[in-house]
Amino acid sequence: MSIESWLIFLSVTLIATLTPGPAILLATTHSIKYGVKKATITMFGNITGLLLMSILSVLGISAVILSSTVIFVAIKYLGAVYLIYMGIKLWRFGFIDLSNNAKTEKNHYTHSSLKQYSQGFFVALSNPKAIAFTTALFPQFIDHTRPLLVQFTILVITFMSLSFTCLFFYGFMAKRASNKLSLSLISKYASKIFAILFVVFGFALASIEQT
């Protein structure tokens, strides 16, 4: 793979990762709710899912998944239901507990690191558009006359780095903006907007047609 090919890959990936979607929405939600530092667990879960998709795309397994109507529909609707569920939950509980009751806060809002990680991971794997993107992207930039492992490693590191940086950037900016707003305003309005976006992304995911 030439430096020119890598720069093209970098540009395409940068545009894709900067485009708002379910992963960015989840990262910003967790950043506001738990802080950016803890939200990095969610971000690592998401890029782990992207790593798995990248491996599957190179092995050709992603193409098989996308060609199977049953698997495609199952992934699509599982992802859609999950996004809608998160939207409903966020609508009901908001980002924060305004009661200042420690016990209530623990019961309703404490997320284990494993749960945050799994949410990020599942959001990545339950998006057929993301699977299609990695399936179409990676083979285009691999030169089969050169060592495949080296090229794949470079592409994956680039993809993972840009994805994490993008998620962190959105999360950081969202948290910084929320710090300038009152707690009641964040809970009453911002959380509702994010909740609606989760539901919108859920229905959008459900409407994706198999190609």
Residue, then its C-alpha position, 0 to 999 in steps of 0.5 A: m500500500s502506497i502513501e497515496s493510498w493510505l492518505i485516501f483511506l485516511s480521508v475517507t475514514l475521517i469523513a465517515t467517523l466525523t459523521p454523527g451516528p449512534a456511536i457518537l450519540l452514545a459516546t456523548t450521552h455517556s460523557i454528559k452522564y458519567g464524565v468523559k473519563k468514564a465514557t472512554i470505556t464506552m468508546f473502547g467498547n465501540i472501537t472493539g466492535l469496529l475491530l471485530m468488523s474489520i477482521l471479519s471484512v478482511l476474512g470475507i465473513s462480513a460479505v456472507i453476513l450481508s448477503s444473508t437476508v435472515i442474518f441481515v434482518a436480525i442484526k438490523y432489528l436487534g440494533a433498532v430495538y436497542l437504540i429505541y430502548m436506550g432512547i426511551k430509558l433516557w427520556r424517562f430518567g435523563f442524564i442525572d438524578l436531580s433528587n440528590n439521593a445517593k441510594t436512588e442514584k446508585n440504583h438508577y444510574t450506576h453503570s458498571s464498566l462492563k455494561q458501558y463497554s458492552q453497550g459501545f460494543f453492541v452499538a457497533l456490531s448492530n449497525p449493518k451500515a457500519i458492517a457494509f462500510t468496513t466490508a467495502l472499504f478495507p479490500q479497496f486499499i489492500d495490495h495483494t502483491r505486498p504483505l497483507l498482515v502489515q497492510f491490514t495492521i496499518l489500516v486497522i490502527t488508522f481506523m481505530s485511532l480516528s474512530f476513538t479520537c472522533l468519539f472522544f472529541y464529541g464526548f469532550m465537547a458535549k460534556r464541556a457544553s453541559n458544564k455551562l448549563s444548569l443541571s435542571l436544564i440538562s435533564k429537562y431538555a438536552s436529555k429529551i433531545f438525545a432520547i429523540l435522536f436515539v429513537v430516530f436512529g433506531f427507526a432509521l436503522a430499521s428502514i435500511e434495505q439489504t443491497 
